Every structure is written in structure tokens, then in C-alpha cells.
Amino acid sequence: MENMDPLGVHTGESIVVAPSQTLTNFEYHYLRELSIKIVRSLGIVGECNVQFALNPSPTMGPVSSQIDYYVIEVNARLSRSSALASKATGYPLAYVAAKLILGKSLMEIKNQVTQITQSFFEPALDYIVVKIPRWDMDKFKGTTEKINSSMKSVGEIMAIGRTFEETIQKGVRMLDIGVQGVTDNNFDLTEEEVLANIKQANSKRIFFIAKALKLGVSVEKIYQLSGIDPWFLYRLLEIIKAERELASVGNAYIRSLQPKQLLKYKQLGFSDKKIGQITGNSEFEIRNLRIKNKITPSVFQIDTLAGEFPAKTNYLYTTYNGSHHDVKPIGDNGVMVLGSGPYRIGSSVEFDWTCVNSSLFLKKYGKKSIIVNCNPETVSTDYDISDRLYFEELSFERVADIYEFEKSSSVVVSVGGQTPNNIAKKIDQYGIKILGTTASNIDRAEDRKKFSQLLDDLKIKQPVWNSFTDMEVALKFSKEVGYPILVRPSYVLSGAAMNLCYNPIELKHFIEKATNINKKHPVTISKYMVNAREIEFDGVAEKGKVKVYAISNHIEHAGVHSGDATIVYPAERVRFFSGERMIEIANQLSKSLNISGPFNIQFMVKDNEVYVIEMNLRASRTFPFISKVTGVNFAEVIVDSFFGKSKEYKIKYPNYVAVKAPQFSFARMEGADPALGVEMGSTGEVACFGDTAEEAYLKSLFSTGLSLTLPKKPIFFSKPKAFGQNWSINFLKKPVRPSLI
């Protein structure tokens, strides 16, 4: 594998390509032999990773002294690179390493992917893999987009295709950052500013390179500035040329294109949506056009041996650079489970846990699971977790392609977090059956205006709210109800674009900068309630009836995102009648939305009055935590509810307390403001048990790596004016009475 970025950018921050594309045959075999010598001299048994720095200057013949290289490091363990290599090649490194440690030889270990060859075969690839990091710099106010030898990315994707152009375009879409390809950018910059952003490595450099190529900057100049090999730059230039060619076709002539011309754009990685944007057509129109012309992707296997031997692998990808399928459809016995995509702020291993468990429990009903995901760091993308694994993007286009090829019975959108929920409406409109809660009811919960109206109709209390498309009306409303005001868009994860505003200037700034004001998705503004307590309600319902639930509370006051809050189970500060009211509200909403599957409600309690903040008709990030601390696997209940077989659970009040605490990475983000707010900033979490909340909380703090050395100097606390006279830092209190919930 080779890094697209030159030395100086951490390998976890770089785009990585496999197999290496710019090495000569001589360089490849020379470095291979060096690696084998290093491994043998160190006596390594099991996994190992060797990193080289190679001067890309052309060599003159097979003379070793003319290869200018350095060994950077050797990791005699499972590394980020070796984990990626395992997913990229299909070679089960961890499995083979475990067998080797137990004394087996490579000759004795069967290749678990092919089932017919032994593990001493080196993986061979007849496809290209591209890994792209996922950054969330926008979540860390004050930090820069610059990247270097210190890692800042919070996740990554892995794309598979038959050409670099196809694969890199797939990859940037998989990042789920609102782009349809490498040419998508809205940089209103001069050529000099664009080139400056190419010279300094940053999280958007590939888009700046595409912009420079559009402006006519030469490949040679970009190479001199970036150090990125011209081979990659010329591939990006091919995409730019194709986009220009496609733009010249226009709306009037798109239907007169020869099928082979449309196929060419698909082979270069252009999505239906992107082709539609360029030519002035809708995504559905382009899809119908290519299906009419019988242009559909081929389904290929990852078999570790480039098709040299027949394989029984269920590890698949799609490509337009093929003429056949390696597998046959599963049929209506198959159920597609949509994963969560790349790890990012707000979406991490919690959603993958629910996805994996749901996939496994489908077998209970004789169903075959088909997982679609693109994250090489997850358990869901292990080849032995599902009946079929598609390493593919979580887009409407790809989900529809796989659904139609597999002839599946239905799709599960409620266990993979926000990303599958976001495309639920579109796949439902296309006629794809969704297992569980309907897309229309998902939309009623996700759309802030519709949900707030539902709460009013059911006479369920919520903070004073209204929905606006006009700035002046929004300012007038905010003045009437009083600041602080919470600005909230619809269909977002981790509080993206949410902001707390304390004055009209902030309100105007955050609406203009972070939220698109339009009639399709109007801004919802609500009164922010100071010093309110926040409560989590996780549950599973079947046909509108709640089957299992668990209530936990935040240590922090409402206003800190639930993903950044420290959560205690069982709820330590919920009075009995408040808990009963929450259960009543959950039953009302479940019935009104006819929920079949998971849901999460966030409540606020102030002056013993219960208010609803929001509701998500999907598994929440607290589902794994709640499942582990209650002993009830909520994922199993979710699957049971899909098939009308769930039973009611009465979870007993435990004789222990569990605390889930967030893990932050502010130290990695130079200049980032560590203050917490309504937008999530944590990058991980831990959970610990104890006899008391204090004990469990202390354990969880130690588990995050936090140093609890007592300070030698006084610590000063500032009290925000907006918090009023009753503001307190006493966050752990004994419960008023034991909760009976």
C-alpha cells in the first residue's frame, strides 16, 4: 500500500491506495525483500507492519544503491495499516496471526475466504482500494484544517473499484460530507489562495487540487507544491476533463447520449446525482435513463487471489468496469442492513454494535443478512458477520442497485444511526420496502416542525418554539420569548449546525452561517431552558406499543449534547411521578407514530415538569450501554419487533450503578475550544460499574485516561449570567428517593 500524501503527513491522515500504483517492479520487489529480512531478523511471529520512506526519483536499472529509502518504523503488532490491509485484501490477518501464535504454520492454515487454498499465498488484487480519512474540523471551534504528523482524523472509509478514478470518486461520497465527487467544491478563492492550500497539507487538499486543475494549473506545478505523485494527479485530471465534456452535453441532449458514453461517465465514478446536477436532471431521471440502457453495476468478489482460484467468499463490491456478476442473488430471503458509514463525531462503534447484533439475530427468523457499509474499522465489515457484505457507499443509488440485484425482501434503516435514516424517505419513494417504522413516520420525527406540531397536538410539553423561513420574524419571536434561544435544523447528527444564541447578533450569525433557511427545511427556534435536567429514554416498540425501555440521566444540565454528557443508569435524579409521565409520553408518541423498532426520546425536567427535546426513530448511541447494563439485548428486541414477535420486558431496578463517560481529544486539536455545548465534540466513550454513582463515575474518569492529581493552585469557576442565581457545580446528588422505574 502507498500513501498518496508525501512523508510528513501521518499515515492515518493520508489517502492510502492499494496496491501501490507508482512503484516500479524493481522498487516493489526490493522493498518486499527488505521487509522479509526485517521480519526474520526480529523473529516476529504474527502481525507486523513496516513503513518505508522512498524518494520517488526514477531509478536507472536494478542497482540497489540507487534506491533512496529509509525505514521509518516497524510495528510488531496489529496496527492501523495492517487492519486496513486485512480489509483491503480480504486476507484475515488476525485469524492467521492467532493460529501462528498457537504453533500452526502457514501451510496448515486454510484461507478462510477462498476455503480451498492455504494461507501461504500472498494476497493478489485485481481491483483498487482507496482509504480516505474522515475529519470533523468544524466541530472544533478555533482549530485549523492543517494536517501533519499528528493525527486529527476521527474515522475513515474504504472504497473498492476497478480504476482509481472510479474508486476515489466513490470514496469522497462515502465520507458523507455533502459532496458527490472530487470536483465538488465551492471555493470562492483566487488561484494563489488555492495553490497555497495545496502546498500546505489540509483535510480538503484533494478538492483544492481538483479546483486548481479546473483553473488550468499544470500537473507539474501541483506536483512541485504538494509532493503528490503525478500519476494520481493525471487520474484526477481525467475526471475534470470528463466533467467538462459532460457539461457540454447539457439537459437537452442527455437522452440522446449513446449508452457507451453514459457508461464511460459511470466507469469514471460519476454518481447519478452528480450527472443530474451537471446536466440539469434529477437523480431519478438519470437512474431511469441508465437502467433503460441496461447500464447497471457488476457485483464482484474479494477473493484474495485476483480470481486465480474459485472462491466462496461473501465479501463483495460493485463496479461499472465489469461485464458479469461473480455471485447470484440471494432472493426474497435476504434482508439488507444499512451500516453507519465512517466514524465521525456523533457516530462511532455504538451504531455498529446495533447493526452487527441485528444482523446476527435475523438468522433467528431464517433470514439472510446483507450488510452495506464502507468503514474498514468496524466489526460489521468483517466478512464472517453477515451472509453477504457489500463494501459500498450508503447512498440511495447504491442501496437501490444492491436491492434490485439481490431481489431482497426489505431494508433495515433504523440500526445504523443517522445516515440510513437520511435516505429512508427516498428509498421508500422508489418502492423499496423498509422493515420496521415507516419512512413517513420517520420523517414526522426527524422534521423539527412536524414533530413540534405533533407534540402540540398530543398536548405534550416542549420549550416554546416556532419555525421560520424569514430572518426578521425569527428575530421578533426570539425577542418575545427571551434569550437564550436554541437554533435547530432537521435531519442532523451530533447536533450539527445547532447553536445556542444569547443575543440577536449571535442568532443572525448562526442562522446565516450554519443553517440554510428555505421552505423545504425551515429553521426551528425554541426557548432554551436554563438549569434543566436532561433524561434519556431508550426503547423498542412494536406496532405502536412499547415493549422494553430504560431511563438514564445526564450529570450535566441540558445544553450539553447527549453524546458529550456523562450518563448514569439507573436514573439517579428522577422523581417517581416524573418517570411515570415520561413512560406515558413514550406510549403516546409510539402509538401516534406507529413505531415498530427502536426509538430514543430526550427529555428535560425543570421544576418537576417534563418537557420533550427531541425523538429519534432509530437506535441511539446509548443502546449498547443500556443493553450491557440491563442484561437485555435491545438489538434482539428490535429484530423481534420487525417480525411481530417481541415480548414485553420489565427490567428490575439493579443493585449497582453504571456510568457512561465521554472521551475527548481536544489535546490533538491545536487551538480548539474545549467548552461543551449543544454540538457534540467527544470522540469516544467508556462505561464502568460501581456500587454508587460516585464510584462508577470515578472509575469512568480513570478509564478515559484523565489525570486526577489534585491541583496545587486554586481553580476558579466563572458563572455565566444566563444561568441565573441558582447555578451550581454540584452535579452528583443523592436521589430524592429510589427510582421505581
ChimeraX attribute file (.defattr): number of C-alpha atoms within 10 A of each C-alpha:
attribute: neighborCount
match mode: 1-to-1
recipient: residues
	/A:1	16
	/A:2	19
	/A:3	20
	/A:4	23
	/A:5	19
	/A:6	19
	/A:7	17
	/A:8	13
	/A:9	19
	/A:10	16
	/A:11	22
	/A:12	22
	/A:13	27
	/A:14	26
	/A:15	21
	/A:16	22
	/A:17	22
	/A:18	20
	/A:19	19
	/A:20	15
	/A:21	15
	/A:22	15
	/A:23	15
	/A:24	13
	/A:25	9
	/A:26	15
	/A:27	18
	/A:28	12
	/A:29	12
	/A:30	15
	/A:31	19
	/A:32	13
	/A:33	11
	/A:34	13
	/A:35	19
	/A:36	11
	/A:37	12
	/A:38	15
	/A:39	17
	/A:40	11
	/A:41	9
	/A:42	10
	/A:43	10
	/A:44	12
	/A:45	15
	/A:46	18
	/A:47	20
	/A:48	18
	/A:49	18
	/A:50	19
	/A:51	17
	/A:52	15
	/A:53	14
	/A:54	17
	/A:55	14
	/A:56	16
	/A:57	9
	/A:58	12
	/A:59	16
	/A:60	9
	/A:61	9
	/A:62	12
	/A:63	10
	/A:64	12
	/A:65	8
	/A:66	13
	/A:67	20
	/A:68	13
	/A:69	13
	/A:70	11
	/A:71	14
	/A:72	11
	/A:73	11
	/A:74	16
	/A:75	14
	/A:76	16
	/A:77	14
	/A:78	15
	/A:79	14
	/A:80	14
	/A:81	17
	/A:82	18
	/A:83	17
	/A:84	21
	/A:85	21
	/A:86	17
	/A:87	22
	/A:88	27
	/A:89	24
	/A:90	25
	/A:91	24
	/A:92	19
	/A:93	20
	/A:94	15
	/A:95	13
	/A:96	22
	/A:97	19
	/A:98	14
	/A:99	16
	/A:100	17
	/A:101	12
	/A:102	10
	/A:103	10
	/A:104	13
	/A:105	13
	/A:106	16
	/A:107	12
	/A:108	12
	/A:109	16
	/A:110	15
	/A:111	22
	/A:112	21
	/A:113	22
	/A:114	21
	/A:115	13
	/A:116	13
	/A:117	17
	/A:118	15
	/A:119	21
	/A:120	14
	/A:121	13
	/A:122	11
	/A:123	16
	/A:124	17
	/A:125	19
	/A:126	17
	/A:127	19
	/A:128	22
	/A:129	27
	/A:130	26
	/A:131	28
	/A:132	24
	/A:133	23
	/A:134	24
	/A:135	22
	/A:136	16
	/A:137	19
	/A:138	13
	/A:139	19
	/A:140	21
	/A:141	14
	/A:142	13
	/A:143	16
	/A:144	15
	/A:145	17
	/A:146	15
	/A:147	20
	/A:148	16
	/A:149	13
	/A:150	14
	/A:151	15
	/A:152	25
	/A:153	21
	/A:154	20
	/A:155	24
	/A:156	24
	/A:157	29
	/A:158	32
	/A:159	28
	/A:160	27
	/A:161	26
	/A:162	20
	/A:163	19
	/A:164	23
	/A:165	23
	/A:166	26
	/A:167	24
	/A:168	28
	/A:169	24
	/A:170	26
	/A:171	30
	/A:172	28
	/A:173	20
	/A:174	28
	/A:175	26
	/A:176	18
	/A:177	11
	/A:178	11
	/A:179	15
	/A:180	24
	/A:181	21
	/A:182	24
	/A:183	22
	/A:184	15
	/A:185	15
	/A:186	9
	/A:187	11
	/A:188	8
	/A:189	11
	/A:190	11
	/A:191	15
	/A:192	10
	/A:193	12
	/A:194	20
	/A:195	21
	/A:196	14
	/A:197	22
	/A:198	24
	/A:199	17
	/A:200	15
	/A:201	23
	/A:202	18
	/A:203	22
	/A:204	15
	/A:205	21
	/A:206	19
	/A:207	21
	/A:208	27
	/A:209	26
	/A:210	22
	/A:211	23
	/A:212	22
	/A:213	22
	/A:214	16
	/A:215	12
	/A:216	11
	/A:217	15
	/A:218	14
	/A:219	21
	/A:220	13
	/A:221	13
	/A:222	20
	/A:223	18
	/A:224	13
	/A:225	16
	/A:226	19
	/A:227	18
	/A:228	17
	/A:229	19
	/A:230	16
	/A:231	13
	/A:232	16
	/A:233	19
	/A:234	16
	/A:235	16
	/A:236	22
	/A:237	20
	/A:238	13
	/A:239	23
	/A:240	18
	/A:241	13
	/A:242	15
	/A:243	19
	/A:244	12
	/A:245	12
	/A:246	17
	/A:247	16
	/A:248	13
	/A:249	15
	/A:250	16
	/A:251	14
	/A:252	10
	/A:253	10
	/A:254	20
	/A:255	15
	/A:256	8
	/A:257	12
	/A:258	10
	/A:259	15
	/A:260	11
	/A:261	11
	/A:262	20
	/A:263	21
	/A:264	14
	/A:265	20
	/A:266	21
	/A:267	21
	/A:268	24
	/A:269	27
	/A:270	24
	/A:271	24
	/A:272	24
	/A:273	19
	/A:274	21
	/A:275	24
	/A:276	20
	/A:277	16
	/A:278	16
	/A:279	19
	/A:280	14
	/A:281	18
	/A:282	14
	/A:283	18
	/A:284	14
	/A:285	13
	/A:286	22
	/A:287	20
	/A:288	13
	/A:289	18
	/A:290	17
	/A:291	10
	/A:292	11
	/A:293	14
	/A:294	11
	/A:295	17
	/A:296	19
	/A:297	22
	/A:298	19
	/A:299	22
	/A:300	22
	/A:301	21
	/A:302	29
	/A:303	28
	/A:304	25
	/A:305	21
	/A:306	16
	/A:307	15
	/A:308	10
	/A:309	12
	/A:310	13
	/A:311	20
	/A:312	16
	/A:313	22
	/A:314	21
	/A:315	22
	/A:316	20
	/A:317	21
	/A:318	23
	/A:319	22
	/A:320	21
	/A:321	18
	/A:322	14
	/A:323	10
	/A:324	10
	/A:325	15
	/A:326	14
	/A:327	15
	/A:328	9
	/A:329	15
	/A:330	18
	/A:331	15
	/A:332	14
	/A:333	15
	/A:334	23
	/A:335	26
	/A:336	27
	/A:337	28
	/A:338	29
	/A:339	32
	/A:340	30
	/A:341	32
	/A:342	29
	/A:343	26
	/A:344	24
	/A:345	24
	/A:346	26
	/A:347	24
	/A:348	23
	/A:349	21
	/A:350	23
	/A:351	27
	/A:352	28
	/A:353	21
	/A:354	29
	/A:355	26
	/A:356	24
	/A:357	20
	/A:358	24
	/A:359	29
	/A:360	19
	/A:361	19
	/A:362	21
	/A:363	14
	/A:364	12
	/A:365	12
	/A:366	10
	/A:367	18
	/A:368	23
	/A:369	26
	/A:370	26
	/A:371	27
	/A:372	28
	/A:373	26
	/A:374	28
	/A:375	28
	/A:376	26
	/A:377	22
	/A:378	20
	/A:379	15
	/A:380	28
	/A:381	24
	/A:382	17
	/A:383	23
	/A:384	15
	/A:385	17
	/A:386	23
	/A:387	20
	/A:388	21
	/A:389	26
	/A:390	26
	/A:391	25
	/A:392	27
	/A:393	30
	/A:394	23
	/A:395	20
	/A:396	19
	/A:397	19
	/A:398	18
	/A:399	22
	/A:400	16
	/A:401	18
	/A:402	22
	/A:403	23
	/A:404	14
	/A:405	18
	/A:406	20
	/A:407	16
	/A:408	22
	/A:409	19
	/A:410	18
	/A:411	25
	/A:412	27
	/A:413	29
	/A:414	32
	/A:415	33
	/A:416	30
	/A:417	28
	/A:418	26
	/A:419	23
	/A:420	25
	/A:421	25
	/A:422	21
	/A:423	17
	/A:424	23
	/A:425	19
	/A:426	17
	/A:427	20
	/A:428	15
	/A:429	11
	/A:430	11
	/A:431	9
	/A:432	19
	/A:433	18
	/A:434	21
	/A:435	22
	/A:436	27
	/A:437	26
	/A:438	19
	/A:439	23
	/A:440	14
	/A:441	17
	/A:442	22
	/A:443	20
	/A:444	18
	/A:445	22
	/A:446	22
	/A:447	18
	/A:448	25
	/A:449	21
	/A:450	14
	/A:451	18
	/A:452	25
	/A:453	14
	/A:454	17
	/A:455	18
	/A:456	12
	/A:457	9
	/A:458	12
	/A:459	10
	/A:460	15
	/A:461	16
	/A:462	19
	/A:463	16
	/A:464	13
	/A:465	20
	/A:466	19
	/A:467	22
	/A:468	19
	/A:469	16
	/A:470	13
	/A:471	15
	/A:472	11
	/A:473	13
	/A:474	20
	/A:475	17
	/A:476	12
	/A:477	19
	/A:478	24
	/A:479	14
	/A:480	8
	/A:481	14
	/A:482	13
	/A:483	19
	/A:484	21
	/A:485	25
	/A:486	22
	/A:487	24
	/A:488	24
	/A:489	25
	/A:490	20
	/A:491	18
	/A:492	17
	/A:493	18
	/A:494	21
	/A:495	22
	/A:496	20
	/A:497	21
	/A:498	24
	/A:499	23
	/A:500	22
	/A:501	21
	/A:502	16
	/A:503	15
	/A:504	17
	/A:505	10
	/A:506	14
	/A:507	23
	/A:508	15
	/A:509	12
	/A:510	17
	/A:511	22
	/A:512	12
	/A:513	9
	/A:514	15
	/A:515	20
	/A:516	15
	/A:517	16
	/A:518	11
	/A:519	11
	/A:520	8
	/A:521	18
	/A:522	21
	/A:523	25
	/A:524	20
	/A:525	28
	/A:526	24
	/A:527	21
	/A:528	22
	/A:529	20
	/A:530	16
	/A:531	20
	/A:532	20
	/A:533	22
	/A:534	29
	/A:535	30
	/A:536	23
	/A:537	21
	/A:538	26
	/A:539	27
	/A:540	31
	/A:541	30
	/A:542	28
	/A:543	18
	/A:544	20
	/A:545	20
	/A:546	26
	/A:547	21
	/A:548	21
	/A:549	23
	/A:550	21
	/A:551	22
	/A:552	22
	/A:553	26
	/A:554	25
	/A:555	24
	/A:556	21
	/A:557	19
	/A:558	25
	/A:559	21
	/A:560	19
	/A:561	23
	/A:562	26
	/A:563	27
	/A:564	26
	/A:565	23
	/A:566	22
	/A:567	27
	/A:568	26
	/A:569	24
	/A:570	26
	/A:571	25
	/A:572	24
	/A:573	25
	/A:574	25
	/A:575	18
	/A:576	14
	/A:577	15
	/A:578	16
	/A:579	20
	/A:580	14
	/A:581	14
	/A:582	21
	/A:583	17
	/A:584	12
	/A:585	21
	/A:586	24
	/A:587	17
	/A:588	18
	/A:589	21
	/A:590	23
	/A:591	17
	/A:592	14
	/A:593	19
	/A:594	18
	/A:595	25
	/A:596	30
	/A:597	32
	/A:598	29
	/A:599	25
	/A:600	23
	/A:601	21
	/A:602	20
	/A:603	21
	/A:604	24
	/A:605	21
	/A:606	14
	/A:607	8
	/A:608	13
	/A:609	13
	/A:610	23
	/A:611	22
	/A:612	20
	/A:613	17
	/A:614	17
	/A:615	21
	/A:616	21
	/A:617	32
	/A:618	27
	/A:619	28
	/A:620	27
	/A:621	23
	/A:622	19
	/A:623	24
	/A:624	21
	/A:625	20
	/A:626	23
	/A:627	16
	/A:628	13
	/A:629	19
	/A:630	17
	/A:631	10
	/A:632	17
	/A:633	17
	/A:634	26
	/A:635	26
	/A:636	20
	/A:637	25
	/A:638	32
	/A:639	29
	/A:640	23
	/A:641	25
	/A:642	20
	/A:643	14
	/A:644	13
	/A:645	12
	/A:646	21
	/A:647	13
	/A:648	14
	/A:649	12
	/A:650	11
	/A:651	13
	/A:652	9
	/A:653	14
	/A:654	11
	/A:655	9
	/A:656	14
	/A:657	22
	/A:658	30
	/A:659	30
	/A:660	25
	/A:661	27
	/A:662	20
	/A:663	20
	/A:664	16
	/A:665	15
	/A:666	18
	/A:667	10
	/A:668	13
	/A:669	20
	/A:670	13
	/A:671	13
	/A:672	17
	/A:673	13
	/A:674	16
	/A:675	10
	/A:676	14
	/A:677	18
	/A:678	22
	/A:679	24
	/A:680	22
	/A:681	28
	/A:682	24
	/A:683	20
	/A:684	21
	/A:685	19
	/A:686	17
	/A:687	22
	/A:688	22
	/A:689	20
	/A:690	17
	/A:691	11
	/A:692	15
	/A:693	23
	/A:694	16
	/A:695	15
	/A:696	21
	/A:697	25
	/A:698	16
	/A:699	19
	/A:700	25
	/A:701	21
	/A:702	13
	/A:703	15
	/A:704	16
	/A:705	9
	/A:706	11
	/A:707	8
	/A:708	9
	/A:709	6
	/A:710	6
	/A:711	7
	/A:712	6
	/A:713	6
	/A:714	6
	/A:715	6
	/A:716	6
	/A:717	7
	/A:718	5
	/A:719	12
	/A:720	9
	/A:721	8
	/A:722	12
	/A:723	13
	/A:724	11
	/A:725	9
	/A:726	7
	/A:727	13
	/A:728	10
	/A:729	8
	/A:730	8
	/A:731	9
	/A:732	13
	/A:733	11
	/A:734	11
	/A:735	12
	/A:736	11
	/A:737	11
	/A:738	15
	/A:739	16
	/A:740	14
	/A:741	20
